[in-house]
């Protein structure tokens, strides 16, 4: 849940217009394109979650958010270097759309689903509340610091988010287990075995 927030989703969502304007692209066209990508990708994620599994979708989703932020960071880097001026606005748009679509596919909803599946019944309420608090705190930190980061370095901001997404790929690959089609007891047994290693 922490990696979900520190991947920059709320900075990108709340300041999409600013990002598009800074990149030299129309903010209204960019925002409409974001919604046009977000809605079908969210629906696709819901459909695929029980077919493909949570873990593969998280891997694809976090890799996509990494690529999306990398493209936006590259766009701002090229702008700073005064290179490929005609391509950089399109590159920023493509990066934001890749990020938005990828996040909607998995990273947006699956961590909440896994959270509800891994805790024992006697801890679901308190653990869920704590995780929600941590998630909203992360959201506030990213939203609050986004403008400061953009003033520091537009390209650096997105390379930072891309790095967090890359760490998310590694985290999911190494530590997140598949919960699709498993009972609470099976999940708890797997978690107990993992903690004994």
Secondary structure by P-SEA (a helix, b strand, c coil): ccccccccaaaaaaaaaaaaaaacccaaaaaaaaaaaaaaaaaaaaaacccccaaaaaaaaaaaaaaaaaaaaaaaaaaaaccccccaaaaaaaaaaaaaaaaaaccccaaaaaaacccccccaaaaaaaaaaaaaaaaaaaaaaaaaaaaacaaaaaaaaaaaaaaaaaaaaccccccccccaaaaaaaaaaaaac
